[in-house]
């Protein structure tokens, strides 16, 4: 494959990564964080409980320090969690037992994580290695390759056919495209505004990349040419992005605007904006496309959006939530908690109850 590269003459200051924006943690959540940490310090699941607001937390699982990214394997049997402040550690959770069954040594300050569609590989961005991606054989839990990318990589997504991995490099102003067969970077795509989050549409023809500043937008990449075909204006401080299973909508969290932009992918226009409260960071869409889950660390909540009405129908209290992923069968949502070093497992069937929308 011939490398296709788009360059820019200068890069505005890239957006700060999501872990930097956690600095406003509230003292009110500290006691909850300490309780969760004590209950799950051994890496075993704490006793199931009902979170404030009445939503069932199936388990609270102790992992490493400052967990960030989370991804669930295609068969739903494993969840992979990056621990930013642990010394290069990826935690592997058995989702049947809600226990950590393995820890895998990766690079420095692991951040984003994605699993290949066949479940055979996991890709971890190493924020301070600097500039690398660890490739893990999920059968052996061993790193089989380390790939050099741009500066301070954060987001990572794998194409539906498993042939490409896309990595955002905020301080290089670029996206690295990795050939997963060779574990080599085959293209570097210039993104002018500090790329952060990345998601690939279900058809594999488009990748959506959030940019944090000047202008604040989503770049749409044609994956056949590795060129940016359009940019879509969204809110202030775009961070996370997820595409609906049918590919018709993209959901973008706007940290500084306190809302989620909903993009019609056919027209590349924002069709609505949903308020979720200050500082939303990550978003995941359920496999049936009926719900979007948004982490809001500053409010210590997860907002549940009904995608048919574009309304927040529930908020779930979780201390300092960061990453979020939904199981393939849609019955569980996994949320990392940065300050408590845990992963909360949510029974998504209990997320139907109405709860006042945060201000």
C-alpha positions as CSV (number, residue, x, y, z in Angstrom):
1,X,0.0,0.0,0.0
2,X,1.3,3.4,-0.9
3,X,1.6,5.9,1.9
4,X,-0.7,8.9,1.5
5,X,0.2,11.9,3.6
6,X,-1.5,15.2,4.1
7,X,0.7,17.9,5.6
8,X,0.1,21.4,7.2
9,X,2.5,24.2,7.5
10,X,1.7,24.8,11.2
11,X,-0.2,23.2,14.0
12,X,-2.2,25.2,16.5
13,X,-1.8,24.2,20.2
14,X,-3.3,20.7,20.4
15,X,-6.0,20.0,23.0
16,X,-4.9,18.7,26.3
17,X,-5.6,15.0,26.7
18,X,-8.5,13.8,28.8
19,X,-6.3,12.8,31.8
20,X,-5.1,16.5,32.1
21,X,-8.7,17.7,32.3
22,X,-9.4,15.6,35.3
23,X,-7.7,18.1,37.6
24,X,-11.1,19.6,38.9
25,X,-12.1,16.5,40.9
26,X,-14.5,17.5,43.6
27,X,-13.9,16.8,47.3
28,X,-17.5,15.4,47.6
29,X,-16.5,12.3,45.7
30,X,-13.4,11.6,47.7
31,X,-15.1,9.5,50.3
32,X,-16.8,7.4,47.6
33,X,-13.5,7.0,45.8
34,X,-11.8,5.8,49.0
35,X,-14.6,3.4,49.8
36,X,-14.5,1.9,46.3
37,X,-10.7,1.5,46.4
38,X,-10.9,-0.2,49.8
39,X,-13.6,-2.6,48.6
40,X,-11.7,-3.5,45.4
41,X,-8.1,-3.1,46.3
42,X,-7.3,-6.7,45.8
43,X,-8.5,-6.6,42.2
44,X,-11.7,-8.5,43.0
45,X,-15.2,-7.3,42.5
46,X,-16.8,-5.5,45.3
47,X,-20.3,-6.4,46.5
48,X,-22.9,-5.4,44.0
49,X,-24.7,-2.2,45.0
50,X,-27.3,0.3,43.8
51,X,-25.7,3.6,42.8
52,X,-27.2,6.9,43.9
53,X,-30.1,7.5,41.6
54,X,-31.1,3.8,41.6
55,X,-29.0,2.2,38.9
56,X,-27.6,-1.2,39.5
57,X,-23.8,-1.4,39.6
58,X,-23.1,-5.1,39.1
59,X,-19.5,-4.9,40.3
60,X,-16.7,-2.5,41.1
61,X,-13.4,-3.9,40.1
62,X,-10.0,-2.7,41.3
63,X,-7.4,-2.3,38.6
64,X,-4.3,0.0,38.4
65,X,-3.7,3.6,39.1
66,X,-5.7,6.2,37.1
67,X,-7.4,3.8,34.7
68,X,-8.3,5.6,31.4
69,X,-9.3,3.6,28.3
70,X,-11.5,0.4,28.3
71,X,-12.4,-1.9,25.4
72,X,-14.4,-5.2,25.4
73,X,-13.5,-8.2,23.3
74,X,-15.9,-9.1,20.4
75,X,-17.0,-12.2,22.3
76,X,-17.6,-10.2,25.4
77,X,-15.4,-12.4,27.6
78,X,-12.7,-9.9,28.4
79,X,-12.4,-6.2,29.1
80,X,-9.0,-4.5,28.7
81,X,-8.2,-1.4,30.8
82,X,-5.3,1.0,30.5
83,X,-3.8,2.3,33.7
84,X,-2.2,5.7,33.0
85,X,-0.3,6.1,36.3
86,X,0.7,2.5,36.8
87,X,4.1,1.6,35.4
88,X,3.0,0.5,31.9
89,X,0.2,-1.8,32.9
90,X,-2.8,-3.1,31.0
91,X,-5.4,-4.9,33.2
92,X,-7.4,-7.8,31.7
93,X,-10.8,-8.5,33.3
94,X,-12.7,-11.7,33.0
95,X,-16.3,-10.4,32.5
96,X,-17.9,-13.6,33.7
97,X,-16.3,-13.3,37.2
98,X,-15.5,-9.6,37.2
99,X,-12.0,-10.4,38.3
100,X,-8.7,-9.1,37.0
101,X,-7.1,-12.3,35.6
102,X,-3.9,-10.8,34.0
103,X,-1.8,-7.6,33.9
104,X,0.3,-7.0,30.8
105,X,3.4,-4.8,30.7
106,X,3.1,-2.2,27.9
107,X,4.7,1.2,27.3
108,X,4.9,4.2,29.6
109,X,1.5,5.8,30.5
110,X,-0.9,3.6,28.6
111,X,-3.9,5.5,27.5
112,X,-6.2,4.3,24.6
113,X,-7.0,0.7,23.9
114,X,-8.9,-1.0,21.0
115,X,-9.5,-4.7,20.2
116,X,-9.4,-6.1,16.7
117,X,-12.7,-7.4,15.3
118,X,-11.5,-11.0,15.5
119,X,-10.4,-10.5,19.1
120,X,-6.9,-11.8,18.4
121,X,-5.1,-8.4,19.0
122,X,-5.3,-5.5,21.4
123,X,-3.7,-2.1,20.5
124,X,-2.6,0.2,23.3
125,X,-1.3,3.8,22.9
126,X,1.6,4.6,25.1
127,X,1.4,8.3,25.9
128,X,4.9,8.9,27.2
129,X,7.0,6.1,25.7
130,X,7.2,8.4,23.7
131,X,5.0,7.8,20.8
132,X,4.3,4.1,20.5
133,X,1.6,1.5,20.2
134,X,1.9,-1.9,21.9
135,X,0.4,-4.8,20.0
136,X,-0.9,-7.6,22.3
137,X,-1.6,-11.2,21.4
138,X,-4.8,-11.7,23.4
139,X,-4.4,-15.5,23.5
140,X,-1.0,-15.3,25.3
141,X,-1.4,-11.8,26.9
142,X,2.1,-10.9,25.5
143,X,3.2,-7.9,23.6
144,X,4.3,-9.0,20.1
145,X,5.2,-5.7,18.6
146,X,5.8,-2.0,19.5
147,X,5.1,0.5,16.8
148,X,6.5,4.0,16.7
149,X,3.9,6.6,16.0
150,X,3.7,10.4,16.6
151,X,4.1,12.4,19.8
152,X,1.9,11.5,22.8
153,X,-0.6,9.2,21.1
154,X,-4.0,8.9,22.7
155,X,-6.9,7.6,20.7
156,X,-6.9,4.3,18.8
157,X,-9.5,2.6,16.6
158,X,-9.4,-0.5,14.4
159,X,-11.2,-0.8,11.1
160,X,-14.1,-3.2,10.8
161,X,-12.0,-5.6,8.6
162,X,-9.2,-5.5,11.1
163,X,-6.6,-4.4,8.4
164,X,-5.9,-0.9,9.8
165,X,-5.5,0.8,13.1
166,X,-5.8,4.6,13.4
167,X,-3.9,6.4,16.2
168,X,-4.3,10.1,17.1
169,X,-1.1,12.0,18.0
170,X,-2.2,15.3,19.6
171,X,1.2,17.0,19.8
172,X,2.2,15.9,16.3
173,X,-1.0,17.1,14.8
174,X,-1.5,13.8,13.0
175,X,-3.1,10.4,12.7
176,X,-0.9,7.4,12.2
177,X,-2.3,4.6,10.0
178,X,-1.0,1.2,10.9
179,X,-1.1,-1.9,8.6
180,X,-2.0,-4.6,11.2
181,X,-0.6,-7.4,9.1
182,X,2.9,-5.9,9.1
183,X,2.6,-3.7,12.2
184,X,4.1,-0.8,10.2
185,X,2.8,2.8,9.8
186,X,1.8,3.1,6.2
187,X,0.5,6.7,6.3
188,X,0.5,9.8,8.4
189,X,-2.4,12.1,8.0
190,X,-2.1,15.8,9.1
191,X,-4.9,17.1,11.3
192,X,-4.6,20.8,11.9
193,X,-6.3,21.0,15.4
194,X,-4.7,18.6,17.8
195,X,-6.5,15.3,17.2
196,X,-7.8,13.4,20.2
197,X,-10.6,10.8,19.7
198,X,-11.0,8.6,16.7
199,X,-13.7,6.2,15.5
200,X,-14.2,4.3,12.3
201,X,-17.6,3.9,10.7
202,X,-19.1,0.4,10.3
203,X,-18.5,0.4,6.6
204,X,-14.8,1.1,7.1
205,X,-14.8,3.9,4.5
206,X,-14.6,6.8,6.9
207,X,-12.7,7.6,10.1
208,X,-13.9,10.5,12.4
209,X,-11.3,12.4,14.3
210,X,-12.0,15.0,17.0
211,X,-9.8,18.1,17.1
212,X,-9.5,20.3,20.2
213,X,-8.7,23.8,19.1
214,X,-8.5,26.3,16.2
215,X,-10.9,25.3,14.8
216,X,-12.8,22.9,17.1
217,X,-14.1,20.3,14.7
218,X,-14.3,16.7,13.6
219,X,-12.2,15.7,10.6
220,X,-13.6,13.1,8.3
221,X,-11.0,10.9,6.7
222,X,-11.5,8.9,3.5
223,X,-9.8,5.6,4.5
224,X,-9.2,4.6,0.9
225,X,-7.1,7.7,0.2
226,X,-6.0,8.7,3.7
227,X,-7.1,12.2,3.0
228,X,-9.3,14.5,5.1
229,X,-12.4,15.1,2.9
230,X,-14.2,17.5,5.2
231,X,-14.3,19.1,8.6
232,X,-17.4,19.5,10.7
233,X,-17.8,22.3,13.3
234,X,-18.9,21.0,16.7
235,X,-18.7,22.4,20.2
236,X,-15.8,23.7,22.3
237,X,-13.1,21.1,23.2
238,X,-14.3,18.0,21.2
239,X,-12.8,14.9,22.8
240,X,-14.5,11.5,22.4
241,X,-16.3,10.2,19.3
242,X,-18.4,7.1,18.6
243,X,-20.3,6.1,15.5
244,X,-23.7,4.4,15.6
245,X,-23.9,0.7,14.5
246,X,-25.8,1.6,11.4
247,X,-23.3,4.4,10.5
248,X,-25.8,7.1,10.2
249,X,-24.8,9.1,13.3
250,X,-21.6,10.2,15.0
251,X,-21.6,11.4,18.6
252,X,-19.0,13.8,19.8
253,X,-18.4,15.0,23.4
254,X,-17.5,18.7,23.8
255,X,-15.6,19.2,27.0
256,X,-15.8,22.9,27.3
257,X,-19.3,23.2,25.9
258,X,-20.8,20.6,28.3
259,X,-22.7,18.8,25.5
260,X,-22.7,16.2,22.8
261,X,-22.9,17.0,19.1
262,X,-24.9,14.6,16.9
263,X,-23.6,14.4,13.4
264,X,-25.6,13.2,10.4
265,X,-22.9,11.2,8.6
266,X,-24.7,11.4,5.2
267,X,-24.7,15.3,5.2
268,X,-21.8,15.8,7.6
269,X,-23.9,18.3,9.5
270,X,-24.6,18.6,13.2
271,X,-28.3,17.9,13.6
272,X,-28.7,18.4,17.3
273,X,-26.8,19.2,20.5
274,X,-27.5,17.4,23.8
275,X,-26.6,19.0,27.1
276,X,-25.0,16.6,29.6
277,X,-23.2,18.9,32.0
278,X,-19.7,20.3,32.4
279,X,-16.8,18.4,31.0
280,X,-18.0,15.3,29.1
281,X,-15.1,13.2,27.8
282,X,-15.9,9.8,26.4
283,X,-18.9,8.3,24.6
284,X,-19.9,4.8,23.6
285,X,-23.0,3.6,21.7
286,X,-24.9,0.4,22.5
287,X,-24.8,-2.4,19.9
288,X,-28.4,-1.9,19.0
289,X,-27.9,1.9,18.6
290,X,-30.6,2.9,21.1
291,X,-28.4,4.4,23.7
292,X,-25.3,6.5,24.0
293,X,-23.3,6.5,27.3
294,X,-21.3,9.7,28.1
295,X,-18.8,10.1,30.9
296,X,-18.8,13.4,32.7
297,X,-15.8,13.4,35.2
298,X,-16.4,16.9,36.6
299,X,-19.9,15.9,37.7
300,X,-19.0,12.3,38.6
301,X,-21.8,11.0,36.4
302,X,-22.5,8.9,33.3
303,X,-25.3,10.3,31.2
304,X,-27.5,7.9,29.3
305,X,-28.9,9.3,26.0
306,X,-31.9,7.9,24.2
307,X,-30.8,8.1,20.6
308,X,-34.3,8.1,19.3
309,X,-35.3,11.3,21.1
310,X,-31.8,12.7,21.7
311,X,-32.7,13.2,25.3
312,X,-30.8,12.3,28.5
313,X,-33.0,9.7,30.2
314,X,-30.7,8.8,33.1
315,X,-27.6,9.8,35.0
316,X,-25.6,7.3,36.9
317,X,-23.3,8.4,39.8
318,X,-19.8,7.1,39.4
319,X,-16.7,8.8,40.9
320,X,-14.5,10.5,38.2
321,X,-15.6,8.4,35.2
322,X,-13.3,8.4,32.2
323,X,-13.5,5.7,29.6
324,X,-16.6,3.7,28.7
325,X,-17.3,0.6,26.6
326,X,-20.4,-1.5,26.1
327,X,-20.5,-5.3,25.9
328,X,-21.3,-6.8,22.5
329,X,-24.7,-8.0,23.8
330,X,-25.5,-4.6,25.2
331,X,-26.2,-5.8,28.8
332,X,-23.2,-4.2,30.5
333,X,-21.4,-0.9,30.4
334,X,-17.8,-0.7,31.7
335,X,-16.7,2.6,33.1
336,X,-13.2,3.5,34.3
337,X,-12.9,5.6,37.4
338,X,-9.6,7.6,37.4
339,X,-9.4,8.7,41.0
340,X,-10.5,5.4,42.6
341,X,-8.5,3.0,40.4
342,X,-11.6,1.0,39.6
343,X,-13.9,-0.1,36.8
344,X,-17.7,0.0,37.4
345,X,-19.9,-2.5,35.7
346,X,-23.4,-1.2,35.0
347,X,-26.5,-3.3,34.3
348,X,-27.8,-1.4,31.3
349,X,-31.3,-2.7,31.8
350,X,-31.6,-0.4,34.8
351,X,-30.7,2.7,32.8
352,X,-34.3,3.3,31.7
353,X,-35.3,5.3,34.8
354,X,-35.7,9.0,34.3
355,X,-33.3,11.2,36.3
356,X,-33.1,15.0,36.2
357,X,-30.7,16.3,33.5
358,X,-27.5,17.8,35.0
359,X,-27.0,21.5,34.8
